[in-house]
Amino acid sequence: MILLISDLHLEQERPDITRAFLHFLDTRASQATALYILGDFFEVWIGDDAITPFQRTIASALRRLSDQGTKVFLMHGNRDFLIGKAFCREAGCTLLKDPARVQFNGETVLLMHGDSLCTQDLAYMKMRFWLRNPLSLFILRNLPLSTRQKLARKLRNESKAQTRMKASDIVDVTPEEVVRTMTEQGVRTLIHGHTHRPATHQLEISGHPAQRIVLGDWDKQGWALQVDENGFNQTAFDLSVE
């Protein structure tokens, strides 16, 4: 059994999500052969050198899961793209490139965070291109901590304000980009997060049936996609922990 989750946006201000996630690790994830976290794991990440006690607690929990035998894979999101090798070493997880091609039940499946598919959001795509540039990443990682904190708050507030003002189709994926990407990668199943719109969309790629599975975010409830001999099954669950 393999589990996939995304968009937890972990932060100290949401202890309910943190408790639910730690419970998830101790129960369902401990029974899985692998756990994939497809981005926006943390609400904000300003560098491995600025890890907080709260974030270290999460890293320790992932390390325990990894030490127990569950492989843990982590992909950058638009909120936590500065997560680096130091955190992954501490958490016992492997950092995945976006996109990443993996094998599930003998099928090649494409994993993405999903933000790069939102090509109609031109302002965001320009900002993403600048932020993910290797030179920009080097500069960001070497800015003083206080500067990075201010920049993170600014980008976070601007992102929330702009999202509220944009039409829903602009902040969702572009259908043509989905087809182009899946065709280019030679896959019939794409799994991503980012849009917070959990669903399974039936598609046609090069004349063959295909599917795009959108992972749900953890907010009012949690979501996890299970992959086993029965295929792909995404379910929601209550965040409250007994």
C-alpha positions as CSV (number, residue, x, y, z in Angstrom):
1,M,0.0,0.0,0.0
2,I,1.2,3.5,-0.9
3,L,-0.3,6.7,0.5
4,L,-0.2,10.2,-1.1
5,I,-1.1,13.5,0.6
6,S,-0.5,17.2,-0.1
7,D,-1.3,20.7,1.1
8,L,-1.2,20.2,4.8
9,H,0.1,23.7,5.3
10,L,1.5,22.7,8.7
11,E,2.0,25.6,11.1
12,Q,2.0,26.1,14.8
13,E,-1.3,28.0,14.6
14,R,-3.2,24.9,13.5
15,P,-2.6,22.3,16.2
16,D,-5.6,20.4,15.0
17,I,-3.9,19.6,11.7
18,T,-0.6,18.8,13.4
19,R,-2.3,16.3,15.8
20,A,-4.2,14.7,12.9
21,F,-1.0,14.4,10.9
22,L,1.0,12.8,13.7
23,H,-1.9,10.4,14.3
24,F,-1.9,9.6,10.6
25,L,1.8,8.8,10.7
26,D,1.3,6.5,13.7
27,T,-1.7,4.6,12.2
28,R,-2.2,4.5,8.4
29,A,1.2,5.6,7.3
30,S,3.0,3.1,9.5
31,Q,1.2,0.3,7.5
32,A,2.3,1.8,4.1
33,T,5.4,0.9,2.1
34,A,5.7,4.5,1.0
35,L,4.3,7.9,1.8
36,Y,4.4,10.7,-0.8
37,I,3.9,14.3,0.3
38,L,3.3,16.4,-2.8
39,G,4.1,19.9,-1.7
40,D,2.9,22.7,0.6
41,F,3.7,20.4,3.5
42,F,4.5,23.5,5.6
43,E,2.6,26.8,5.3
44,V,5.9,28.5,5.0
45,W,9.6,27.5,4.9
46,I,12.3,30.1,4.8
47,G,15.3,27.8,4.9
48,D,16.7,24.8,6.6
49,D,18.9,27.0,8.7
50,A,15.7,28.6,10.2
51,I,14.0,25.4,11.3
52,T,11.8,26.0,14.4
53,P,11.2,23.7,17.3
54,F,7.7,23.0,15.8
55,Q,9.1,22.1,12.4
56,R,11.8,19.9,14.1
57,T,9.0,18.0,15.8
58,I,7.5,17.2,12.4
59,A,10.9,16.2,11.1
60,S,11.4,13.8,14.1
61,A,8.0,12.2,13.4
62,L,8.9,11.6,9.8
63,R,12.2,10.1,10.8
64,R,10.5,7.7,13.1
65,L,8.2,6.6,10.3
66,S,11.2,6.2,8.0
67,D,13.2,4.2,10.6
68,Q,10.2,1.9,10.9
69,G,10.5,1.0,7.2
70,T,8.1,3.3,5.4
71,K,9.8,5.2,2.6
72,V,9.0,8.9,2.7
73,F,9.1,11.2,-0.3
74,L,8.7,14.9,-0.3
75,M,8.1,17.3,-3.2
76,H,8.3,21.1,-3.1
77,G,5.2,23.2,-3.1
78,N,4.8,26.9,-3.7
79,R,4.9,27.6,0.0
80,D,7.9,25.4,1.0
81,F,10.2,25.4,-2.1
82,L,13.2,26.3,0.1
83,I,13.1,22.9,1.9
84,G,16.6,21.5,1.3
85,K,18.8,18.5,1.9
86,A,19.5,19.3,5.6
87,F,15.8,19.0,6.4
88,C,15.4,15.8,4.4
89,R,18.4,14.2,6.1
90,E,16.9,15.1,9.5
91,A,13.5,13.8,8.5
92,G,14.7,10.7,6.7
93,C,12.9,11.5,3.5
94,T,13.9,11.8,-0.2
95,L,13.3,15.0,-2.0
96,L,11.5,14.5,-5.3
97,K,11.8,16.7,-8.4
98,D,8.6,18.2,-9.8
99,P,7.5,16.5,-12.0
100,A,8.5,13.0,-11.0
101,R,7.7,9.8,-12.8
102,V,7.1,6.8,-10.5
103,Q,5.8,3.2,-10.8
104,F,2.6,2.2,-9.1
105,N,1.2,-1.3,-9.7
106,G,3.3,-1.6,-12.8
107,E,2.0,1.7,-14.3
108,T,4.1,4.8,-14.8
109,V,2.4,7.7,-12.9
110,L,3.3,11.4,-13.0
111,L,3.5,13.2,-9.7
112,M,3.4,17.0,-9.5
113,H,2.6,19.7,-6.9
114,G,0.4,21.3,-9.5
115,D,1.1,25.0,-9.5
116,S,3.1,24.8,-12.8
117,L,-0.1,23.6,-14.5
118,C,-1.9,26.9,-13.7
119,T,-0.6,28.7,-16.8
120,Q,-3.5,31.1,-17.1
121,D,-2.3,32.8,-13.9
122,L,0.3,34.8,-15.7
123,A,1.3,36.9,-12.7
124,Y,1.9,33.8,-10.6
125,M,3.8,32.0,-13.3
126,K,6.2,35.0,-13.7
127,M,6.8,35.1,-10.0
128,R,7.3,31.3,-9.9
129,F,9.8,31.5,-12.7
130,W,11.8,34.1,-10.9
131,L,11.7,32.4,-7.5
132,R,12.7,29.0,-8.8
133,N,15.7,30.3,-10.8
134,P,18.9,28.8,-9.3
135,L,20.4,32.2,-8.9
136,S,17.3,33.5,-7.1
137,L,17.3,30.4,-4.8
138,F,21.0,31.0,-3.9
139,I,20.3,34.6,-3.1
140,L,17.2,33.8,-1.1
141,R,18.9,31.1,1.0
142,N,21.7,33.6,1.8
143,L,19.6,36.5,2.8
144,P,19.6,37.4,6.5
145,L,17.0,35.5,8.5
146,S,15.0,38.6,9.4
147,T,14.9,39.6,5.7
148,R,13.6,36.2,4.7
149,Q,10.9,36.3,7.4
150,K,9.7,39.7,6.1
151,L,9.8,38.5,2.5
152,A,7.8,35.3,3.4
153,R,5.1,37.3,5.1
154,K,4.9,39.7,2.2
155,L,4.6,37.0,-0.4
156,R,2.1,35.1,1.7
157,N,-0.2,38.1,2.2
158,E,0.0,39.0,-1.5
159,S,-0.8,35.5,-2.5
160,K,-3.9,35.3,-0.4
161,A,-5.1,38.7,-1.5
162,Q,-4.5,38.0,-5.2
163,T,-6.2,34.5,-5.0
164,R,-9.4,36.1,-3.6
165,M,-9.5,38.5,-6.5
166,K,-8.8,36.1,-9.4
167,A,-11.5,34.1,-11.2
168,S,-11.7,30.4,-10.2
169,D,-10.6,29.1,-13.6
170,I,-7.4,31.2,-13.4
171,V,-6.2,29.7,-10.1
172,D,-7.1,26.2,-11.4
173,V,-5.0,24.1,-13.8
174,T,-5.2,24.8,-17.5
175,P,-6.7,21.7,-19.2
176,E,-4.5,22.1,-22.3
177,E,-1.4,22.2,-20.2
178,V,-2.5,19.0,-18.4
179,V,-2.8,17.2,-21.7
180,R,0.4,18.6,-23.0
181,T,2.3,17.6,-19.9
182,M,0.9,14.1,-19.7
183,T,1.5,13.5,-23.4
184,E,5.1,14.7,-23.1
185,Q,5.7,12.5,-20.1
186,G,4.0,9.5,-21.7
187,V,1.6,8.8,-18.8
188,R,-2.1,8.1,-18.4
189,T,-2.3,9.0,-14.7
190,L,-1.4,12.3,-13.2
191,I,-1.6,13.0,-9.4
192,H,-1.2,16.5,-8.0
193,G,-2.3,18.9,-5.3
194,H,-2.1,22.7,-5.0
195,T,-5.7,23.6,-6.2
196,H,-7.4,22.3,-3.0
197,R,-10.1,20.7,-5.3
198,P,-10.1,17.0,-4.6
199,A,-11.5,15.0,-7.5
200,T,-10.7,12.4,-10.2
201,H,-11.0,13.8,-13.7
202,Q,-11.4,11.4,-16.7
203,L,-9.4,12.4,-19.7
204,E,-8.2,11.2,-23.1
205,I,-4.5,11.2,-23.9
206,S,-3.4,10.2,-27.4
207,G,-6.6,8.4,-27.9
208,H,-6.4,6.4,-24.7
209,P,-8.4,6.8,-21.5
210,A,-6.5,8.7,-18.8
211,Q,-7.1,10.3,-15.4
212,R,-6.0,13.3,-13.3
213,I,-6.3,12.8,-9.6
214,V,-6.3,16.0,-7.5
215,L,-5.4,15.6,-3.9
216,G,-7.4,17.4,-1.2
217,D,-5.9,19.9,1.3
218,W,-6.0,19.5,5.0
219,D,-8.2,22.2,6.5
220,K,-11.7,21.3,7.5
221,Q,-10.9,17.6,6.9
222,G,-7.9,15.6,5.9
223,W,-7.4,13.7,2.6
224,A,-5.3,10.7,1.6
225,L,-5.0,8.8,-1.7
226,Q,-4.4,5.1,-1.2
227,V,-2.8,3.0,-4.0
228,D,-3.0,-0.7,-3.7
229,E,-4.0,-3.8,-5.7
230,N,-7.5,-2.3,-6.1
231,G,-6.2,0.9,-7.8
232,F,-6.5,4.5,-6.6
233,N,-8.9,5.5,-3.8
234,Q,-9.0,8.9,-2.2
235,T,-10.9,9.4,1.0
236,A,-11.6,12.2,3.4
237,F,-11.4,11.9,7.2
238,D,-12.1,13.9,10.3
239,L,-9.2,15.9,11.7
240,S,-10.2,15.3,15.3
241,V,-8.2,12.6,17.1
242,E,-9.7,10.5,19.8
